[in-house]
Amino acid sequence: MHSYAIVNAEIDLTLPEGTLETLQLIGNGALSIVVEPNLKLEVLQQDDTLLLQAILAHDRIIRALFLQTTVLPLRFSAFLPEKELIADLNTNQSRYLAYLKYFNGKAEYRLKLVPLEILDTPISPSLKGKNYFLARKQQIQTQQDQHQLQLTQFEQLLEIINQFWPAILSTETATTEKILFLLAKQTEEEVIQNMIKIWQEHYTLYQFSVETALPPYHFIESFISTKKVDS
């Protein structure tokens, strides 16, 4: 069976539709796992269209659950028999309950910083010989200084953000843009939006944008991997 998320068993949920069928809850009395019993990995691996549909549904379902309650999202690769899932809940019950308590009312915000293009300082076409090479040298130095300033601005911003909210720097992008995931209370979304307006005024070498509240995917993965949570 395919698992989507761990939730508190006391919460009354309206379960969304799964990839192929209606979802179900299995649990141990304290915790529940949202599952799609008959969705099997080996079947998805034989059908690329169905596999893509399942991947998209996985995120859709977790987000739908997140709108109703605190969730611990599971990876798409979470295909285990019910017996093993219940055993995991029993073994890790205290940890999972602590995570659910910690993340209650919190969300992940994806902040994107796109570095603005640094344009070359024009060199007068009238310059020749030594004067041209000196101007070209100054042009290169100015560009290097701007790139360094851009890096400094990002480091300063990251330090400021961490004073307000936990932040994780994404390694998912191969471009020059920076992606930060912030963990904040959902009631602070307007505060984040206002802070971004202020940052945009001061850190002018970047263009800022932020997505609306998401389940705290990256923070839960980080916490579970370290088996540590602050109260």
Backbone as a chain_set.jsonl record, in Angstrom:
{"seq": "MHSYAIVNAEIDLTLPEGTLETLQLIGNGALSIVVEPNLKLEVLQQDDTLLLQAILAHDRIIRALFLQTTVLPLRFSAFLPEKELIADLNTNQSRYLAYLKYFNGKAEYRLKLVPLEILDTPISPSLKGKNYFLARKQQIQTQQDQHQLQLTQFEQLLEIINQFWPAILSTETATTEKILFLLAKQTEEEVIQNMIKIWQEHYTLYQFSVETALPPYHFIESFISTKKVDS", "coords": {"N": [[0.847, -1.194, 0.0], [0.299, 2.341, -0.457], [1.637, 5.076, 1.283], [0.829, 8.293, 2.598], [0.859, 10.346, 4.615], [1.497, 10.979, 8.115], [-0.723, 11.435, 10.795], [-2.406, 12.91, 13.642], [-4.361, 10.695, 15.469], [-6.664, 11.544, 16.681], [-7.839, 13.493, 15.205], [-10.499, 14.465, 13.133], [-10.86, 13.753, 9.854], [-11.499, 14.801, 6.467], [-11.075, 12.807, 3.887], [-9.24, 13.142, 0.893], [-9.608, 12.195, -2.616], [-7.674, 9.453, -3.805], [-4.958, 8.339, -5.915], [-6.021, 6.257, -7.475], [-8.157, 5.309, -6.011], [-10.376, 5.649, -3.13], [-8.971, 7.073, -0.225], [-7.673, 5.683, 2.896], [-7.565, 5.346, 6.511], [-5.148, 4.022, 8.663], [-4.003, 2.836, 11.82], [-2.678, 3.112, 15.231], [-4.21, 3.874, 17.31], [-3.229, 6.144, 18.65], [-1.872, 7.436, 16.642], [-2.334, 7.955, 13.124], [-2.051, 6.76, 9.749], [-2.372, 7.999, 6.538], [-3.44, 6.211, 3.833], [-3.307, 4.542, 0.615], [-4.625, 1.69, -0.129], [-4.429, -0.209, -2.296], [-2.609, 0.712, -4.127], [0.232, 0.066, -5.784], [3.783, -0.058, -5.975], [5.145, -1.551, -7.926], [3.275, -1.751, -9.945], [2.99, 0.932, -10.761], [5.547, 1.384, -11.786], [5.465, 0.159, -14.195], [3.962, 1.689, -15.822], [4.267, 4.671, -17.173], [2.618, 6.932, -17.433], [0.691, 6.566, -15.431], [2.406, 6.554, -13.263], [3.368, 9.212, -13.227], [0.955, 10.486, -12.72], [0.455, 9.524, -10.145], [2.596, 10.623, -8.712], [2.045, 13.371, -8.861], [-0.416, 13.351, -7.576], [0.333, 12.602, -5.042], [1.575, 14.861, -3.832], [-0.584, 16.627, -4.043], [-2.479, 15.44, -2.357], [-1.224, 15.454, 0.159], [-1.071, 18.217, 0.562], [-3.795, 18.826, 0.664], [-4.563, 17.498, 2.985], [-3.009, 18.901, 4.788], [-4.312, 21.334, 4.89], [-6.279, 20.769, 6.645], [-5.215, 19.76, 9.023], [-2.281, 19.21, 11.138], [0.423, 17.65, 9.576], [2.699, 14.913, 9.022], [4.487, 14.609, 6.378], [5.083, 11.896, 4.141], [7.618, 10.324, 2.149], [7.373, 9.878, -1.434], [8.155, 7.333, -2.012], [7.16, 5.674, -0.092], [6.086, 2.764, 0.275], [4.761, 0.244, 1.905], [3.823, -2.769, 3.7], [0.807, -3.024, 5.7], [1.273, -4.114, 8.253], [3.976, -3.512, 8.774], [3.888, -0.735, 8.754], [2.257, -0.13, 10.975], [3.868, -1.198, 12.957], [6.018, 0.565, 12.823], [4.779, 2.935, 13.665], [4.226, 2.239, 16.316], [6.817, 1.877, 17.341], [7.973, 4.409, 17.049], [6.243, 6.19, 18.212], [6.253, 8.178, 20.318], [8.127, 10.035, 19.346], [6.937, 10.839, 16.891], [4.561, 11.985, 17.803], [5.635, 14.1, 19.209], [6.749, 15.568, 17.098], [4.434, 16.251, 15.674], [3.233, 17.909, 17.549], [5.145, 19.956, 17.699], [5.141, 21.01, 15.07], [2.58, 21.92, 14.84], [0.334, 24.263, 13.648], [2.26, 25.507, 12.152], [4.067, 26.324, 9.131], [5.73, 25.816, 5.989], [7.569, 28.131, 4.123], [8.457, 29.05, 0.927], [11.04, 30.851, -0.113], [12.263, 32.727, -2.707], [15.178, 34.034, -4.143], [16.269, 35.914, -6.666], [19.169, 36.717, -8.253], [19.957, 39.917, -9.477], [20.9, 40.875, -12.778], [24.22, 41.805, -13.345], [25.388, 44.523, -14.889], [27.829, 45.471, -17.337], [30.009, 48.263, -16.943], [29.871, 50.864, -19.262], [32.4, 51.305, -21.745], [34.128, 53.945, -23.102], [34.131, 54.392, -26.589], [36.133, 55.89, -27.651], [38.452, 55.461, -26.329], [41.759, 54.231, -26.456], [44.435, 51.85, -26.833], [46.583, 51.842, -24.024], [44.879, 53.26, -22.302], [42.419, 52.154, -22.89], [42.765, 49.483, -22.002], [43.153, 49.918, -19.282], [40.665, 50.939, -18.604], [39.134, 48.726, -19.191], [40.127, 46.911, -17.335], [39.254, 48.149, -14.987], [36.535, 47.907, -15.391], [36.146, 45.114, -15.198], [36.971, 44.739, -12.541], [35.024, 46.222, -11.192], [32.749, 44.714, -11.771], [33.393, 42.313, -10.47], [33.452, 43.249, -7.849], [30.761, 43.866, -7.513], [29.576, 41.347, -7.712], [30.666, 40.192, -5.421], [29.514, 41.836, -3.509], [26.88, 41.121, -3.874], [26.92, 38.482, -2.952], [27.621, 38.983, -0.288], [25.358, 40.418, 0.554], [23.448, 38.384, 0.461], [24.415, 36.613, 2.441], [24.199, 38.242, 4.698], [21.433, 38.594, 4.75], [20.555, 35.968, 5.16], [21.505, 35.532, 7.725], [19.962, 37.393, 9.135], [17.363, 36.401, 8.684], [17.483, 33.958, 10.048], [17.406, 34.836, 12.611], [14.784, 35.304, 13.076], [13.225, 33.14, 12.046], [13.593, 29.56, 11.656], [15.64, 28.466, 8.972], [16.262, 26.841, 5.862], [18.653, 26.314, 3.429], [18.178, 25.64, 0.115], [19.434, 23.05, -2.002], [18.538, 22.373, -4.401], [18.417, 23.773, -6.77], [20.097, 24.45, -9.835], [20.773, 26.824, -10.824], [21.666, 30.358, -10.589], [19.958, 31.436, -8.77], [18.745, 31.724, -5.393], [17.255, 29.572, -3.049], [15.313, 29.571, -0.23], [13.928, 27.908, 2.537], [11.57, 28.701, 4.879], [10.532, 28.229, 8.223], [7.631, 28.92, 9.809], [5.018, 30.264, 11.929], [1.675, 29.888, 10.817], [0.096, 32.06, 11.203], [1.843, 34.097, 10.893], [2.191, 34.763, 8.286], [1.514, 37.171, 6.969], [3.316, 38.837, 8.238], [5.726, 37.861, 7.22], [5.414, 38.56, 4.522], [5.454, 41.352, 4.753], [8.011, 41.736, 5.788], [9.547, 40.901, 3.629], [9.103, 42.965, 1.829], [10.506, 44.986, 3.081], [13.102, 43.9, 3.081], [13.528, 43.828, 0.344], [13.87, 46.498, -0.24], [16.314, 47.054, 0.948], [18.161, 45.103, 0.205], [19.136, 45.25, -2.626], [20.192, 43.919, -4.8], [18.895, 41.651, -5.402], [15.911, 39.964, -6.488], [12.901, 39.374, -4.883], [10.629, 36.738, -4.032], [7.838, 34.887, -2.703], [6.267, 31.816, -1.834], [2.957, 30.706, -0.941], [1.719, 29.25, 2.18], [3.025, 26.028, 2.848], [3.075, 22.454, 3.483], [5.454, 21.498, 5.996], [7.742, 20.218, 4.542], [10.667, 20.057, 4.168], [11.668, 20.609, 6.695], [10.598, 18.657, 8.335], [11.794, 16.377, 7.234], [14.428, 16.969, 7.9], [14.301, 17.007, 10.706], [13.476, 14.388, 11.315], [15.599, 12.929, 10.287], [17.618, 13.634, 12.023], [16.536, 12.907, 14.351], [15.656, 14.667, 16.314], [14.035, 17.221, 18.123], [13.016, 20.452, 19.029], [11.322, 21.751, 21.849]], "CA": [[0.0, 0.0, 0.0], [1.043, 3.599, -0.541], [1.395, 5.943, 2.436], [0.944, 9.71, 2.271], [1.213, 11.203, 5.744], [1.137, 10.588, 9.476], [-1.536, 12.464, 11.446], [-2.909, 12.565, 14.964], [-5.556, 9.85, 15.304], [-7.83, 12.203, 17.272], [-8.365, 14.475, 14.263], [-11.517, 13.987, 12.195], [-10.435, 14.238, 8.54], [-12.188, 14.495, 5.214], [-9.991, 12.295, 3.061], [-9.389, 13.403, -0.546], [-9.487, 11.03, -3.484], [-6.308, 9.047, -4.069], [-4.596, 8.224, -7.33], [-6.946, 5.345, -8.132], [-9.282, 4.931, -5.162], [-10.553, 6.434, -1.924], [-7.942, 6.836, 0.779], [-8.106, 5.119, 4.17], [-6.713, 5.57, 7.668], [-4.78, 2.897, 9.515], [-3.278, 3.431, 12.929], [-2.508, 2.358, 16.479], [-5.003, 4.526, 18.346], [-2.673, 7.478, 18.914], [-1.46, 7.99, 15.356], [-2.907, 7.347, 11.922], [-1.373, 6.984, 8.475], [-3.276, 8.063, 5.387], [-2.904, 5.244, 2.864], [-4.09, 4.048, -0.521], [-4.276, 0.277, 0.083], [-4.162, -1.042, -3.474], [-1.662, 1.356, -5.036], [1.481, -0.684, -5.618], [4.911, 0.517, -6.689], [5.49, -2.343, -9.113], [2.301, -1.406, -10.982], [3.346, 2.268, -11.247], [6.793, 1.311, -12.539], [5.181, -0.397, -15.514], [3.089, 2.619, -16.546], [4.809, 6.011, -16.939], [1.52, 7.887, -17.275], [0.132, 6.352, -14.096], [3.433, 6.953, -12.308], [3.324, 10.666, -13.141], [-0.31, 10.813, -12.059], [0.608, 9.203, -8.719], [3.526, 11.592, -8.13], [1.301, 14.62, -8.708], [-1.46, 13.131, -6.576], [0.975, 12.518, -3.725], [1.706, 16.222, -3.308], [-1.935, 17.203, -3.923], [-3.15, 14.843, -1.205], [-0.588, 15.967, 1.371], [-1.492, 19.613, 0.732], [-5.201, 18.824, 1.062], [-4.585, 17.108, 4.395], [-2.374, 19.992, 5.533], [-5.317, 22.385, 5.083], [-7.176, 20.349, 7.712], [-4.531, 19.418, 10.263], [-0.83, 19.073, 11.067], [0.784, 16.373, 8.95], [4.084, 14.544, 8.791], [4.465, 14.049, 5.019], [5.966, 10.775, 3.85], [8.162, 10.346, 0.793], [6.589, 9.141, -2.425], [8.622, 5.947, -2.039], [6.66, 4.969, 1.095], [5.219, 1.63, -0.061], [5.033, -0.804, 2.88], [2.625, -3.469, 4.171], [0.171, -2.434, 6.879], [1.918, -4.617, 9.463], [5.218, -2.762, 8.99], [3.522, 0.648, 9.062], [1.796, -0.085, 12.366], [5.046, -1.442, 13.798], [6.789, 1.815, 12.855], [4.047, 3.869, 14.53], [4.406, 1.811, 17.709], [8.213, 2.09, 17.732], [8.328, 5.831, 17.031], [5.053, 6.96, 18.584], [6.563, 9.383, 21.108], [8.774, 10.987, 18.452], [5.976, 11.372, 15.927], [3.649, 12.872, 18.523], [6.39, 15.321, 19.502], [6.844, 16.319, 15.84], [3.117, 16.816, 15.385], [3.045, 19.027, 18.485], [6.056, 21.045, 17.33], [4.755, 21.61, 13.787], [1.196, 22.367, 14.879], [0.144, 25.674, 13.339], [3.402, 26.048, 11.418], [4.109, 26.014, 7.706], [6.984, 26.086, 5.28], [7.434, 29.178, 3.105], [9.561, 28.954, -0.035], [11.487, 32.19, -0.483], [13.2, 32.688, -3.841], [15.954, 35.244, -4.38], [16.88, 35.878, -7.997], [20.157, 37.8, -8.351], [19.795, 40.772, -10.645], [22.043, 40.855, -13.688], [25.193, 42.877, -13.149], [25.74, 45.016, -16.22], [29.156, 46.069, -17.475], [30.107, 49.712, -17.093], [30.27, 51.142, -20.655], [33.731, 51.857, -22.023], [34.063, 54.902, -24.208], [34.776, 53.881, -27.811], [37.263, 56.756, -28.027], [39.667, 55.047, -25.619], [42.637, 53.377, -27.245], [45.672, 51.406, -26.232], [46.708, 51.68, -22.581], [43.689, 53.799, -21.648], [41.345, 51.165, -23.061], [43.018, 48.343, -21.134], [42.909, 50.362, -17.914], [39.204, 51.022, -18.451], [38.629, 47.346, -19.195], [40.504, 46.357, -16.042], [38.341, 48.731, -14.009], [35.22, 47.312, -15.657], [36.17, 43.765, -14.629], [37.037, 44.872, -11.093], [33.714, 46.684, -10.736], [31.832, 43.583, -11.847], [33.76, 41.398, -9.392], [33.013, 43.877, -6.609], [29.307, 43.741, -7.453], [29.283, 39.942, -7.402], [31.004, 40.0, -4.011], [28.481, 42.525, -2.742], [25.687, 40.292, -3.981], [27.123, 37.373, -2.022], [27.573, 39.543, 1.064], [23.959, 40.722, 0.845], [22.743, 37.131, 0.747], [24.869, 36.117, 3.744], [23.584, 39.102, 5.714], [20.006, 38.3, 4.778], [20.386, 34.651, 5.776], [21.721, 35.724, 9.167], [18.787, 38.096, 9.668], [16.211, 35.49, 8.656], [17.631, 32.954, 11.102], [17.072, 35.451, 13.892], [13.33, 35.287, 13.186], [12.67, 31.826, 11.744], [14.527, 28.561, 11.13], [15.712, 28.519, 7.508], [17.079, 25.83, 5.202], [19.069, 26.704, 2.086], [17.96, 24.535, -0.809], [20.474, 22.694, -2.97], [17.801, 21.77, -5.508], [18.53, 24.548, -7.997], [21.417, 24.504, -10.463], [20.911, 28.179, -11.346], [22.239, 31.303, -9.631], [18.968, 31.851, -7.785], [18.818, 31.129, -4.067], [15.972, 29.146, -2.509], [15.301, 29.387, 1.211], [12.682, 27.439, 3.128], [11.394, 29.266, 6.211], [9.509, 27.609, 9.058], [6.998, 29.978, 10.586], [3.613, 30.068, 12.244], [0.821, 30.302, 9.701], [-0.424, 33.386, 11.541], [2.893, 35.064, 10.597], [2.359, 34.901, 6.841], [1.5, 38.595, 6.633], [4.587, 39.383, 8.736], [6.744, 37.483, 6.237], [5.211, 39.391, 3.338], [5.916, 42.711, 5.07], [9.464, 41.694, 5.93], [10.116, 40.797, 2.29], [9.079, 44.315, 1.248], [11.616, 45.727, 3.698], [14.357, 43.33, 2.558], [13.677, 44.221, -1.054], [14.364, 47.875, -0.263], [17.689, 47.129, 1.44], [19.027, 44.156, -0.518], [18.672, 45.633, -3.961], [20.797, 43.11, -5.857], [18.065, 40.455, -5.559], [14.462, 40.092, -6.633], [12.32, 38.45, -3.925], [9.257, 36.231, -4.165], [7.577, 33.851, -1.708], [5.055, 31.029, -2.051], [2.065, 30.622, 0.202], [2.04, 28.208, 3.153], [3.129, 24.646, 2.406], [3.472, 21.537, 4.561], [6.888, 21.694, 6.271], [8.454, 19.053, 4.003], [12.111, 20.026, 4.383], [11.973, 20.632, 8.121], [10.269, 17.342, 8.881], [12.86, 15.475, 6.813], [15.607, 17.314, 8.688], [14.091, 16.605, 12.092], [13.426, 12.939, 11.399], [16.935, 12.392, 10.02], [18.451, 13.867, 13.201], [15.781, 12.383, 15.495], [15.729, 15.708, 17.338], [13.044, 18.277, 17.996], [12.973, 21.374, 20.16], [9.97, 21.945, 22.352]], "C": [[0.882, 1.242, 0.0], [0.641, 4.509, 0.601], [1.652, 7.396, 2.069], [1.44, 10.55, 3.449], [0.785, 10.573, 7.055], [0.378, 11.754, 10.108], [-1.919, 11.986, 12.835], [-4.232, 11.823, 14.808], [-6.815, 10.528, 15.835], [-8.503, 13.176, 16.314], [-9.36, 13.818, 13.312], [-11.219, 14.593, 10.816], [-11.441, 13.908, 7.454], [-11.113, 14.089, 4.229], [-10.241, 12.609, 1.586], [-9.325, 12.098, -1.345], [-8.01, 10.734, -3.725], [-6.014, 9.018, -5.557], [-5.613, 7.384, -8.076], [-8.201, 5.061, -7.316], [-9.362, 5.868, -3.952], [-9.479, 6.072, -0.899], [-8.553, 6.272, 2.054], [-7.126, 5.522, 5.257], [-6.422, 4.248, 8.357], [-3.982, 3.484, 10.675], [-3.2, 2.541, 14.146], [-3.281, 2.98, 17.63], [-4.538, 5.926, 18.672], [-2.333, 8.198, 17.63], [-2.154, 7.255, 14.221], [-2.022, 7.647, 10.725], [-2.429, 6.986, 7.39], [-2.673, 7.204, 4.284], [-3.876, 5.029, 1.706], [-3.748, 2.566, -0.637], [-3.815, -0.481, -1.16], [-3.237, -0.389, -4.499], [-0.28, 0.76, -4.785], [2.58, -0.106, -6.51], [5.219, -0.242, -7.97], [4.524, -2.075, -10.268], [2.645, -0.043, -11.59], [4.591, 2.227, -12.122], [6.605, 0.762, -13.953], [4.345, 0.541, -16.384], [3.542, 4.045, -16.243], [3.72, 7.049, -16.708], [0.912, 7.787, -15.881], [1.119, 6.776, -13.016], [3.433, 8.472, -12.113], [2.062, 11.126, -12.418], [-0.193, 10.595, -10.552], [1.525, 10.2, -8.023], [2.818, 12.923, -7.874], [0.228, 14.505, -7.625], [-0.873, 13.113, -5.166], [1.075, 13.902, -3.086], [0.335, 16.852, -3.094], [-2.612, 16.712, -2.647], [-2.556, 15.368, 0.102], [-1.005, 17.41, 1.626], [-2.949, 19.698, 1.182], [-5.348, 18.445, 2.533], [-4.047, 18.229, 5.273], [-3.351, 21.141, 5.787], [-6.26, 22.051, 6.233], [-6.483, 20.143, 9.056], [-3.024, 19.431, 10.065], [-0.5, 17.691, 10.506], [2.295, 16.176, 8.995], [4.125, 13.873, 7.42], [5.465, 12.903, 4.883], [6.445, 10.875, 2.408], [7.289, 9.545, -0.155], [6.95, 7.66, -2.437], [8.101, 5.11, -0.874], [5.618, 3.914, 0.716], [5.587, 0.478, 0.877], [3.736, -1.52, 3.259], [2.092, -2.831, 5.447], [0.865, -2.86, 8.166], [3.179, -3.823, 9.796], [4.926, -1.306, 9.347], [3.082, 0.79, 10.515], [2.967, -0.296, 13.32], [5.89, -0.171, 13.92], [6.103, 2.848, 13.745], [4.268, 3.526, 15.999], [5.821, 2.121, 18.197], [8.523, 3.574, 17.927], [7.194, 6.738, 17.502], [5.39, 8.245, 19.326], [7.226, 10.446, 20.252], [7.781, 11.64, 17.524], [4.986, 12.32, 16.598], [4.342, 14.191, 18.876], [6.52, 16.182, 18.256], [5.512, 16.99, 15.514], [2.822, 18.008, 16.3], [3.892, 20.22, 18.063], [5.589, 21.773, 16.074], [3.311, 22.103, 13.759], [1.109, 23.877, 14.625], [1.273, 26.309, 12.556], [3.366, 25.585, 9.961], [5.488, 26.34, 7.156], [6.706, 27.124, 4.189], [8.679, 29.155, 2.216], [9.895, 30.349, -0.551], [12.535, 32.079, -1.583], [13.852, 34.047, -4.014], [16.669, 35.102, -5.72], [17.884, 37.025, -8.087], [19.955, 38.614, -9.619], [21.07, 40.746, -11.49], [22.941, 42.067, -13.436], [25.712, 43.308, -14.518], [27.137, 45.629, -16.221], [29.057, 47.589, -17.57], [30.591, 50.022, -18.508], [31.682, 51.723, -20.74], [33.621, 52.77, -23.248], [34.786, 54.348, -25.439], [35.982, 54.718, -28.245], [38.567, 56.34, -27.35], [40.471, 54.057, -26.463], [43.824, 52.93, -26.387], [45.61, 51.221, -24.732], [45.462, 52.167, -21.861], [42.514, 52.829, -21.746], [41.537, 50.005, -22.085], [42.829, 48.695, -19.667], [41.409, 50.435, -17.627], [38.588, 49.623, -18.385], [38.94, 46.665, -17.856], [39.566, 46.866, -14.949], [36.939, 48.154, -14.157], [35.118, 45.932, -15.025], [36.168, 43.824, -13.106], [35.693, 45.298, -10.513], [32.704, 45.543, -10.729], [32.115, 42.577, -10.732], [33.302, 41.946, -8.044], [31.511, 43.736, -6.423], [28.889, 42.312, -7.126], [29.572, 39.65, -5.929], [29.967, 40.667, -3.114], [27.186, 41.724, -2.747], [25.771, 39.122, -3.004], [27.031, 37.842, -0.579], [26.137, 39.857, 1.477], [23.189, 39.448, 1.207], [23.135, 36.593, 2.118], [24.274, 36.938, 4.881], [22.097, 38.783, 5.874], [19.744, 36.959, 5.469], [20.552, 34.744, 7.289], [20.519, 36.406, 9.815], [17.584, 37.16, 9.745], [16.279, 34.492, 9.8], [17.394, 33.523, 12.494], [15.564, 35.409, 14.15], [12.755, 33.882, 13.044], [13.779, 30.855, 11.358], [14.488, 28.591, 9.602], [16.641, 27.429, 6.993], [17.384, 26.313, 3.795], [18.95, 25.495, 1.172], [19.173, 24.316, -1.708], [19.848, 22.141, -4.246], [17.999, 22.507, -6.83], [19.961, 24.569, -8.514], [21.683, 25.886, -11.047], [21.526, 29.073, -10.269], [21.227, 31.765, -8.59], [19.149, 31.093, -6.476], [17.408, 30.779, -3.601], [16.137, 28.9, -1.014], [13.929, 28.877, 1.647], [12.625, 27.951, 4.564], [10.308, 28.49, 6.948], [8.931, 28.668, 9.973], [5.565, 29.592, 10.927], [2.764, 30.578, 11.085], [0.209, 31.68, 9.958], [0.598, 34.484, 11.214], [3.081, 35.31, 9.104], [2.383, 36.367, 6.418], [2.792, 39.27, 7.094], [5.704, 39.086, 7.74], [6.641, 38.354, 4.995], [5.718, 40.812, 3.573], [7.433, 42.771, 5.204], [10.137, 41.636, 4.561], [10.137, 42.159, 1.603], [10.237, 45.15, 1.793], [12.949, 45.225, 3.157], [14.594, 43.77, 1.125], [14.233, 45.639, -1.176], [15.846, 47.962, 0.097], [18.657, 46.222, 0.674], [18.643, 44.213, -1.997], [19.267, 44.81, -5.096], [20.056, 41.788, -6.07], [16.616, 40.846, -5.793], [13.816, 39.004, -5.783], [10.933, 37.978, -4.366], [9.083, 35.1, -3.16], [6.281, 33.134, -2.049], [4.223, 30.999, -0.778], [2.407, 29.401, 1.049], [1.988, 26.811, 2.555], [3.359, 23.739, 3.608], [4.984, 21.623, 4.772], [7.747, 20.5, 5.843], [9.912, 18.998, 4.446], [12.472, 19.968, 5.864], [11.659, 19.289, 8.772], [11.337, 16.328, 8.486], [14.111, 15.709, 7.648], [15.465, 16.817, 10.119], [14.126, 15.087, 12.234], [14.807, 12.336, 11.192], [17.858, 12.56, 11.226], [17.81, 13.318, 14.471], [15.779, 13.38, 16.666], [14.663, 16.749, 17.079], [13.1, 19.142, 19.243], [11.539, 21.574, 20.592], [9.547, 23.387, 22.168]], "O": [[2.045, 1.203, 0.4], [-0.546, 4.699, 0.865], [2.58, 7.699, 1.319], [2.343, 11.372, 3.289], [-0.139, 9.762, 7.115], [0.777, 12.911, 9.978], [-1.776, 10.808, 13.163], [-5.122, 12.28, 14.09], [-7.923, 10.129, 15.477], [-9.614, 13.637, 16.576], [-9.095, 12.751, 12.757], [-11.315, 15.807, 10.636], [-12.135, 12.893, 7.504], [-10.325, 14.923, 3.783], [-11.338, 12.367, 1.082], [-9.024, 11.037, -0.8], [-7.195, 11.65, -3.836], [-6.742, 9.605, -6.358], [-6.028, 7.74, -9.178], [-9.208, 4.618, -7.869], [-8.527, 6.756, -3.778], [-9.13, 4.903, -0.735], [-9.76, 6.359, 2.279], [-6.015, 5.974, 4.981], [-7.327, 3.453, 8.606], [-3.349, 4.528, 10.52], [-3.595, 1.375, 14.112], [-3.04, 2.655, 18.792], [-5.355, 6.806, 18.942], [-2.482, 9.415, 17.53], [-2.513, 6.084, 14.346], [-1.329, 8.664, 10.691], [-3.275, 6.094, 7.324], [-1.543, 7.433, 3.852], [-5.074, 5.293, 1.802], [-2.7, 2.214, -1.18], [-2.905, -1.307, -1.079], [-3.099, -0.886, -5.617], [0.298, 0.929, -3.712], [2.331, 0.284, -7.651], [5.523, 0.37, -8.993], [4.91, -2.161, -11.434], [2.596, 0.116, -12.81], [4.677, 2.965, -13.103], [7.489, 0.89, -14.8], [4.054, 0.231, -17.54], [3.239, 4.575, -15.174], [3.881, 7.947, -15.881], [0.651, 8.8, -15.233], [0.72, 7.299, -11.976], [3.491, 8.96, -10.984], [2.104, 12.047, -11.602], [-0.692, 11.403, -9.77], [1.274, 10.584, -6.881], [2.97, 13.524, -6.811], [-0.003, 15.442, -6.86], [-1.514, 13.558, -4.214], [0.699, 14.085, -1.928], [0.108, 17.529, -2.091], [-3.249, 17.493, -1.94], [-3.288, 15.688, 1.038], [-1.264, 17.792, 2.767], [-3.295, 20.554, 1.996], [-6.174, 19.018, 3.243], [-4.561, 18.479, 6.364], [-3.231, 21.844, 6.79], [-6.959, 22.927, 6.743], [-7.095, 20.329, 10.107], [-2.542, 19.64, 8.952], [-1.082, 16.688, 10.919], [3.065, 17.136, 9.005], [3.828, 12.683, 7.312], [6.558, 12.948, 5.447], [5.763, 11.44, 1.553], [6.557, 8.647, 0.262], [6.136, 6.826, -2.832], [8.536, 3.975, -0.68], [4.415, 4.151, 0.826], [6.602, -0.189, 0.675], [2.658, -0.935, 3.149], [2.832, -2.179, 6.183], [1.028, -2.048, 9.076], [3.425, -3.497, 10.957], [5.639, -0.711, 10.154], [3.491, 1.725, 11.203], [3.048, 0.35, 14.364], [6.413, 0.131, 14.993], [6.769, 3.559, 14.497], [4.474, 4.413, 16.827], [6.007, 2.573, 19.327], [9.245, 3.95, 18.85], [7.199, 7.934, 17.213], [4.859, 9.303, 18.989], [6.931, 11.632, 20.402], [7.774, 12.862, 17.379], [4.616, 13.343, 16.022], [3.726, 15.257, 18.848], [6.412, 17.405, 18.342], [5.475, 18.158, 15.126], [2.23, 18.997, 15.868], [3.42, 21.357, 18.067], [5.631, 23.002, 16.011], [2.867, 22.65, 12.75], [1.749, 24.666, 15.321], [1.258, 27.516, 12.316], [2.723, 24.594, 9.616], [6.288, 27.039, 7.778], [5.739, 27.01, 3.435], [9.807, 29.231, 2.703], [9.139, 30.945, -1.318], [13.563, 31.421, -1.415], [13.179, 35.077, -4.031], [17.562, 34.27, -5.877], [17.492, 38.189, -8.005], [19.801, 38.057, -10.706], [22.175, 40.61, -10.965], [22.47, 43.2, -13.331], [26.388, 42.546, -15.21], [27.569, 46.227, -15.235], [28.143, 48.129, -18.194], [31.623, 49.496, -18.924], [32.091, 52.53, -19.905], [33.083, 52.384, -24.286], [35.924, 53.887, -25.338], [36.757, 54.3, -29.105], [39.647, 56.792, -27.73], [39.911, 53.163, -27.099], [44.16, 53.543, -25.374], [44.722, 50.545, -24.212], [45.032, 51.539, -20.894], [41.72, 52.698, -20.815], [40.59, 49.589, -21.418], [42.386, 47.854, -18.885], [40.947, 50.047, -16.554], [37.652, 49.374, -17.626], [38.11, 45.933, -17.317], [39.135, 46.099, -14.088], [36.24, 47.939, -13.167], [34.115, 45.614, -14.387], [35.458, 43.061, -12.451], [35.272, 44.798, -9.47], [31.903, 45.415, -9.803], [31.187, 42.05, -10.118], [32.819, 41.195, -7.196], [31.037, 43.513, -5.309], [27.956, 42.094, -6.353], [28.808, 38.943, -5.271], [29.59, 40.119, -2.079], [26.482, 41.659, -1.739], [24.801, 38.813, -2.312], [26.428, 37.17, 0.258], [25.743, 39.595, 2.613], [22.385, 39.439, 2.138], [22.27, 36.161, 2.88], [23.888, 36.386, 5.911], [21.578, 38.713, 6.988], [18.816, 36.839, 6.27], [19.819, 34.102, 8.041], [20.109, 36.038, 10.915], [16.873, 37.133, 10.75], [15.272, 34.208, 10.448], [17.202, 32.771, 13.45], [15.121, 35.471, 15.297], [11.897, 33.476, 13.828], [14.795, 31.266, 10.797], [13.418, 28.727, 9.009], [17.669, 27.13, 7.6], [16.475, 26.68, 3.05], [19.552, 24.452, 1.427], [19.845, 25.263, -2.118], [20.525, 21.523, -5.067], [17.775, 21.934, -7.896], [20.914, 24.689, -7.744], [22.708, 26.098, -11.695], [21.863, 28.609, -9.179], [21.603, 32.423, -7.621], [19.643, 29.966, -6.457], [16.482, 31.578, -3.738], [16.991, 28.121, -0.589], [12.899, 29.361, 1.179], [13.515, 27.673, 5.367], [9.285, 28.137, 6.362], [9.634, 29.244, 10.803], [4.977, 28.713, 10.298], [3.098, 31.579, 10.451], [-0.155, 32.382, 9.015], [0.265, 35.668, 11.252], [4.025, 35.99, 8.701], [3.203, 36.754, 5.585], [3.303, 40.167, 6.423], [6.529, 39.952, 7.448], [7.65, 38.831, 4.475], [6.341, 41.406, 2.692], [8.062, 43.741, 4.783], [11.182, 42.253, 4.357], [11.08, 42.475, 0.877], [10.864, 45.918, 1.063], [13.824, 46.019, 2.813], [15.726, 44.053, 0.734], [14.979, 45.94, -2.108], [16.555, 48.841, -0.393], [19.833, 46.549, 0.521], [17.936, 43.353, -2.524], [18.879, 44.99, -6.25], [20.514, 40.919, -6.812], [16.156, 41.903, -5.361], [14.143, 37.828, -5.942], [10.173, 38.721, -4.988], [10.05, 34.429, -2.799], [5.316, 33.753, -2.497], [4.728, 31.237, 0.319], [3.279, 28.612, 0.685], [1.043, 26.453, 1.852], [3.799, 24.214, 4.655], [5.723, 21.805, 3.804], [8.393, 19.857, 6.67], [10.346, 18.007, 5.033], [13.468, 19.351, 6.241], [12.382, 18.843, 9.662], [11.745, 15.507, 9.308], [14.777, 14.758, 8.056], [16.411, 16.265, 10.681], [14.735, 14.561, 13.166], [15.158, 11.349, 11.838], [18.762, 11.753, 11.441], [18.441, 13.264, 15.526], [15.884, 12.999, 17.832], [14.419, 17.118, 15.93], [13.216, 18.642, 20.362], [10.634, 21.565, 19.758], [8.431, 23.755, 22.532]]}, "num_chains": 1, "name": "protein.A"}
